[in-house]
Amino acid sequence: MDWLTVFRGVDPGAREQALEVCELLREAGLTAEIHSAAEPGVAAGTYEVRVPAHEAERAEQILASREETPEPLDTSHELDLVTVFSSDAHNAEMQASAVQSLLEAAGIPSLLVSPGPIPSLPYEVRVPRAHYDEALRVIREAEEAGSAAAEEAADLPPEGEA
């Protein structure tokens, strides 16, 4: 009997995926077998699900019907990245990292944009447009609290006291 491969997985979860596919096909009344790299003709790190040639068309229909439809893309401008911090000062990288950490601690997703090998360009921190106002508020509150809040958070004595 000729067997045809209807599924081949090579990623780290390939074994589990092959088991799911095999179970799905068997539940539909098809004959299905899992083949791994331990068998001749199967590449290292690969798992395959094979069915008899006369069942291959039905198996492919079953597998095609189970494929998940991807979520529609959000094309709104709410996810566009906008700059909430920009600096080309000598310590800009440190400042941008601090701002990004502050935003992440507040649950605001952010992206640090580095000038790379071009030192004349600024470091920037960007957030999705939907988080812009909140990000500016968090940054403003941190600036207003100043170093005293940082020292208090770190449980350090204020400057000048030891």
N, C-alpha and C positions, 0 to 999 in steps of 0.2 A: 504494500500500500504506500502511495506517495503522500508525504506530509509537507505542508507549506507553513512558513512562518507568518503569523498574523500580528505579532507583537514582538518588538525587540527593545530592550531597555539597557542603557549603559551608565545611567547616573547612579549616585549612591543609593537611591531608593528603588533600584530596578528589580530586586528580588521581590519586594513587597508588591510592587506594581504588577509583576508577572503573576504572582499568586492571586491578586484581585481579578486580573483579566481571565486567568484560567478558571477561577470559581464562577465568574459571570457567564462564561461560555458553557461550562458544565451545567449551570442552572438552566440554561436555554436548551439543554438536551444535546449539546454537541460533545464530541470527544476532543479533549484538549490535553496537551502535555507541556510541562515546563522543561526546557533544556538549558543547561548552564555551561560554563567554560570547561567543566570537567569532561565534557563530551566532545568528540571530534567534530570539527566544523563550526564550533561556536567560539567566537573571539573572547579573549581574556576579559573578565569584568562584565560580561554580557549575559543577560537572561533573555530567553526567547520563549514564546508560546507558539506551539505548532498544532495544527489541526489536519485531519485527512483532507486531501485535495478537493474531494467532492463537497466538503463542508466549508471551504475557505470563503466562498462568496457570502454565505449566511453569517459567518463569523465576522467578516469585515463590516457587514451591515449592522450587526449588534454593537460592534466597537464604535462605529461612526455615530450611532444614535446615542451613545453614552457620553460622548465628548461634551464637555461643559462649554456652554456659550460664554465667552468672556464678558465681563461687566462692561457696559458702554463707557467709553472714555469721557471724563469730565472735561469739556472744552471751554468751560467758563473761565473768566479771567481771575477768579478767586484764587487760583493756584499759581498764577504768574508770580515770579519772585520779584520782590522790591527791596531796595537797599534801606536798611535801618541804621547802618554804621559804615563809615568810610574814613580811612586815615592813611596818610603816607608819611606820618611822623616816624622818627627813629625807632619807636617802640610799638608801631602799629600792629605788628603780628601778635604781640602780647595782649594789647588792648582788644583786638578782634577776637582772640581766643577767649578772653574773659567775658566779652559780650555774648559770644556764642554759648558759653557755659551757663551764663545767667539765664539766657532764653530757654535753653534746654531744661534747666532746673524748674522753670516756670511752665514746662510742658509745651513750649512753642517750638515747632520744627524750624531749623535754620540751616543755612549753608554758608561756610566760610570760603570766600573767594580770594585766592592768593595770587599775587602778581607773578609768582614763579621766579624765573631768572631775571625779570625786568624790574629792578628796584624802584624805578621812577613811578610805577603804577601803585595805586592804593590797595590796601587790604580792605575788603568789604564783608559785611555780614548781611545776608539776604533772608527774607522770610516770605512765605506765601502771602499774597495780598490780603487774604481773609484774616491774617493774624497781625497785620501792620499796626493798627492802632494799639492793640494789646502789647505788642513788642515795644513800641515807643513808650508806653506807660511803664512797663517793667524797667526799661533802661533809665527813664527819668527818675523813677522812685529810687533806683540804686544810686544814681548820681546825687540825689538829694540826701540820701542817708549817709553818703560819703564813707570815709575810711573808718569812722567810729563804728558804723554798723558792721563793717568787715572785721574789725578787731573784736567786737562783741560776739560775732558769730564764731570767730576763731578762739574765743575765750582768752584773748591777749590783753595785757594792760594797755591803756591808751598811751599814745606817744608821749615821751617825756617822763613817764613813770616806769619804774623798773621793779 
